[in-house]
Amino acid sequence: MDPGSGAQPLVSTDRNVVVAANGEIYNFKELYSGLAKAGVDYDPKTGSDCEVLLLLYEKYGPTPDMVNELRGMFSFVLYDKTKDQCVIARDQLGITPLYISNRGGDAGEFMPWFVPEWKTQTALPAEKYVLRHAFEKVVVRRTMSDVPWGVLLSGGLDSSLVASVASRHKTRSSKDFPRLHSFSVGLEGNPDLKAAKVVADFLATKHYSYMSLEEGVDAVRAVVATLETYDVTTIRASTPMYLMARKIKAMGIKMLLSGEGADEVFGGYLYFHKVSRWSRVPGRVQGQGGSAAHVRLPAVQQGHVGVGGRAVRAVLGRGLLGHGDEH
């Protein structure tokens, strides 16, 4: 938010606290309003959503309560000069990258700050209206942006639902960039491209499709460097996304919504249903008779699953901000 005045690092009024952050805090306006009602007098110096971190630190100090107020995808490092103390935190799913070394005798304590409701649940809520409202809410929350944005559209259930909610919201609320831009990637004849075109026509988005085999071969070296891995499956899945992100950025699109994450968490891929012994899968999807009808999500709790990690890293590698349906 606020690319004009929100340059980092952000500094407190007395210049004793400094914060550098990556990602977006979706509820920063609500946090400012709540703090104002609580008697905290603060006039933001920028329009950056991350400036609220300074105020939360002032109120809660280096405690989990400070981070528990946040809703979004983020990682940040905050430094208090007067106490010579750092606070380092990331969102509950680790969507934005954060690498920490705890070498040295002064390394602090690492602690979880998020206690999800589903930690003790054995099934998802069955009421369809509850699920629909929650889904629409999180998609709309992720459309908070001061820059042009679009959606990744494969024609599948997840991305089509995200695109539908985003398109309806943009039609109702936006005048500066009124027509939603959607993007698909694949080789000629790919059935996903055909399905995506059907959805795009229905939603009346401005739709683009990309990729040739030659482009994919030429990009492999850059993809390996971006992902820092030689894993064949990861590279194969990330190369199309990398190429598409490069072209999307050239168009001036700065932020993307996608349906990434649901299949990874809920066992949506076909090969998940061929697993013979679920007990051997770390943080497994647990269901009745091997199905994913009822699920628990210990993998996310323990950090064993990177939600949409391949897509996110490929997109970030081209300087775009990618949002999946991860919350």
N, C-alpha and C positions, 0 to 999 in steps of 0.2 A: 504494500500500500504506500501511496504518496511517494512516487519516485523522485519528485522535485525537491522535497525538503527532508526526506527520511533517510539521508545518508548515514551510514554507520561508521564507527560505533556511536551509540546514543549515550548521552551523558546527563546525569542528574543536575538539578538546579544548582546545587552547591559544588558540582563537578567532582565529587568524591566517589561516585558510583558510575561505572562504565559497563555497558552491555553490548555484545555483538550477537546477533541472532539470525537464524536462517529458517524460512518457512512463513507461515501465516497463523495469526491468532484470530480466530473468527469472531470471538465474543468480546473484543476489546472495548467496543462502545458500551456494551452492557456492564462491563467491569468498571469503566469510568463512572457510569451512572450510579452503580451500587456504592462505589466509594464516596461519591458526592453526597448521597443520601445518608451515609454513615458519618458525614461531617468532615471528610477529607477534602481540603481545598487545593485543587491542582489544575493548572491551566497547561494542557499539552503544548509543547513547543513545535511539534511536527504532527503530521497526519499519519505517521507510521503506526501500524497496529502493534509493533513490538515495544513502543515507548511505555506501554502500560506495565511492562516488566519492572521498570524502575519504581513505580508506585507500589506495586505488589511487594517488592522487596522491602520497601520502607515500612509497609504495614506488618508483614509477616516475618521478615528476616529470612535467614537461610533454612527454611523448614519446608516439609512437603506441602503444607497448607498454601504456600506461595504458588506452587505449580498446580495444585489440585483445582485452582480456580480457572485454569486455562482450558479452552476448547480449540483444538486446531492441530496442525502439523508443524512441529518446531524443534529446534535444538538451539541452545544458547549458552554462552559463557558470560557470567556477570562477575565483575571485580569490584570489591569495596576497598578503596585506598586506605581509609582510616583504620580498618581492621586487618588489612593485608590478607584478605580472604576471598576465595573464588567460590561461586556457585555454578555448577554445570548440570544441565538437565536436558532431557529430550522428551518428546511426546510419548504416550503410553505404548504405541506400536513401533516406535523407532522408524518412522517414515522418512524423516530427513536424516542424513548421515551424521554420525557423531563418533569420533575416535578418541579414546581416552587412554593415557598411559598413567599407571599408578606407581611408577618407580619413585624411589626416594622415601626418606623417613617421614616426610610431612604429608603423605598422601591421606586424603580424607576418607570418610565412610561413604559407600554407595548404598542407596536405599531405594526401594520401590515407593512411588508416591500415589499410584493409581490402584484402587480396589474396585474392580468392575462388578456390576450386579450379577453378571453371568458366571462369576467365579463359583457360585454355589448352585447355579441352575443346571438342570439336566435336560431342559427342552426350551426351545424358543417360544415366545408368546404366540398363541394360535389365532388371536383375533386379527383378522386381515386389515381392519381399519387402523388398528394400532401400528401394525407394521408399515402400512402405507404412509401414515402421518410421519412416522419416524424417518422413513426413507426420504420422503420429500423434504423434510426439515434439514437433513444433513446435506443433501444435494444443493439446496438453495443457499445454505450457509457457505458452501464452497465457491459460490459465484461472486463472492466479495472480491472485487478487483478494480483497480484504477487503470488497467491496461486491457487491450483487446484480448479476448479469450475464445476458446473453441472446445469441441468435444472430439474424442477418439471414438469412432463408431465401427464396430465389426459386423453389426447386423444380428448379433446374439442377444440373449435376454438381458444380460447385465448392462452392457453399453447402451442398448436401445432404451432401457428404462431411464438411465441417467440422462441421455440426450433428450428424452421426452419431457422430463421434469425441468431440465435446464432451458429447453426451448420455450416452454410455457411461461416460465418465470421471466425470461429475457423479453418475451413479447409484452408482458405486463409492465415491466419496470424500466427497460432501457430505451433510450432515444439516441445515444451517441454511437452505438454499434448494434443497430437493431436486429440484423439478420444473423442468426447463429451459424457459425462456420463449423462443418464437420469434416472429419478426415479418416480415410481408410487406407490400408496398405496391403499389398499382395500382388502376386504375379497374374498375368492375364488369364482369364478363365477361372480364377479362384471363386468358389461359391460364396465366400464371405463378402467379396466385393459386390456381388449381385444382391445379397441380402441387405447389406449396408445401404445400397442405392434405393432399395424399396423403402427402408425406414426413413432415409433422408428425404425422399420425395414426399412421403406422408407428412413429415414434420416441416417441410418447406425450408430446409436448411440449405446453405450454399455449400455444396459437397465437392470434395476433392479425393482422388484416388492416386496412389503412387506405387512405384517400384518396378525395376526391370532386373533380370538376372545379372546383367553386367554390373549394374550399380551395387548389387549385393556383394558380389565377389570383390569389387574394388574397395568396399567399406570394411571388410573383415579385419584388416590390420588396425584401423581406427577403433573399431568396436572392442577388440581385445585390450587395447590401451585404455579405453574408457572404463571397462568393467573389471580390469585387472584380473582376468581369469582366462584359462584355456578350455574351460568346460564346454564341450561340444553343444550340449542342449541349451545352455545359457547363451552362447554366441548365436546359435541358430535362431533362437527366439528374439534376441535383442537386435539383430542386424536390421530387420525391416523397421522396427521402431526408431532406431538411430537415424536411418535415412529419412523417414517421415518427419522426425523432429527437426532435422536440418532444413528441410524445405519449409516447414511450418514457421520456423524462426525467421527465415528469409522473407516471409509474407508479413511480418510484424506482429504475429500472434505470440503472446508472452506467457499465457497460462492455459493449461488443458485439463479438462475433466475426462475421466475414463471409467470403465467398469472393472478395472484391475482389482484383484483382491478376493472377490467372492469365491471364485473357483478354487483358489489356493486354500482358503480357510475352510470351506464347506465341502470339499471333495468333489468339485464339479467336473473335473476332467475324467474322461473315460477310463484312463489307466488307473485311476484311484479305485475303481470298482472291480479291478482285476487283482487287487491285493488279497492274497490268500489268508494272511494272518495279521489282522489289525493290531494285535497286541505288540507287534514288532515295530509299529510305526510310532516314532516319538511324538508325543502330544497329539495322538491320533484323533481322527473324527470318529466318534463312537455312535453307533446306531443299532437298530434292531435288525438282526439278520445280515449284518454287514452293510446296511444301507446308511445313508446320511439323513434319515428322516428326523432323528433327534440328535442333537450335537452338543458337545461341550468343547470349549476352546482353550485347553491348557497350553497348546503350542504358542498361541499369541501371548498368553500370560507369561510364559517362560522365555519368550523371545526366540523360539526355535524356527519360526516361520517369518520370512521376509515378505510382507504383503505386497504383491505386485512389484517385487524388488527389481526384476529384470527391466520391466517397462520404465520404472521410475529412474533407475540409474542411466538408462539409455537416453531418456528425455532430459534429465539434468545435465548429462554430458554435452548437450547442445544448448545449454543455457536457458532451458524452459522450466517452468514450475508445473509439475504434474500432480493432479489430485486424483486418487482412486476412490472407490466407494469403501474406504477402510474403516470408517467410524460408524 
